[in-house]
């Protein structure tokens, strides 16, 4: 595998080498150091890396898809 999952809670993995479609579950080109969906992520669902919310899915993200600014949205979340 040429991906790293930093926590069991993560729904994305990080590519440690560029992945071509079909390699290690990639549905499209995944640049080295970028995130790939480890499973389907529904629109509005929190995207987790390091077991931390790094954004929210701007639309449905399929397994193996490149996860980056084009399909993430960011929200101002204040601690209560």
C-alpha positions in Angstrom: 0.0 0.0 0.0 1.2 3.5 -0.8 -1.2 5.2 1.5 -1.1 6.0 5.2 -4.1 6.1 7.5 -3.1 8.0 10.6 -6.1 7.0 12.8 -8.7 4.2 12.6 -11.3 7.0 12.8 -10.0 8.7 9.5 -12.2 8.5 6.4 -9.3 9.7 4.3 -5.8 8.3 3.7 -2.7 10.1 2.5 -0.9 9.1 -0.6 2.9 8.6 0.0 3.5 8.4 -3.7 1.5 9.6 -6.7 -1.3 7.1 -7.4 -2.7 6.5 -10.9 -6.4 5.5 -11.3 -6.7 1.8 -10.1 -3.6 1.9 -7.9 -4.3 1.2 -4.2 -8.0 1.9 -4.7 -7.6 5.3 -6.4 -10.5 6.3 -8.6 -8.5 9.1 -10.1 -5.0 10.6 -10.0 -4.0 11.3 -6.4 -0.9 13.5 -6.1 1.8 12.5 -3.5 0.9 14.0 -0.1 -2.8 14.5 -1.0 -5.8 12.8 0.5 -7.9 10.0 -0.9 -11.3 9.0 0.3 -11.0 5.6 2.1 -14.8 5.1 1.8 -17.8 7.0 0.5 -18.2 10.3 2.3 -21.7 11.9 2.1 -22.3 15.5 1.4 -22.0 17.5 4.6 -20.2 14.7 6.4 -17.1 15.6 8.4 -13.8 14.6 6.8 -11.4 13.2 9.3 -7.6 13.1 9.2 -5.5 12.6 12.4 -9.0 11.8 13.9 -9.7 15.5 13.6 -12.2 17.3 11.4 -10.4 19.0 8.5 -13.5 20.1 6.6 -16.8 18.9 5.4 -17.7 17.2 2.1 -19.1 19.8 -0.3 -20.8 17.0 -2.2 -20.8 13.2 -2.2 -17.3 11.9 -2.4 -16.8 8.4 -3.8 -14.3 5.8 -2.5 -10.9 6.5 -4.0 -11.6 10.1 -4.9 -9.1 12.9 -4.5 -10.1 14.9 -1.5 -8.9 18.5 -1.7 -10.2 22.1 -1.7 -12.4 21.4 -4.8 -14.7 19.1 -2.8 -14.3 20.3 0.8 -16.0 23.1 2.5 -14.9 24.8 5.7 -17.1 26.0 8.5 -16.5 28.3 11.4 -17.0 26.0 14.4 -16.8 27.6 17.8 -16.3 25.6 21.0 -19.1 25.7 23.4 
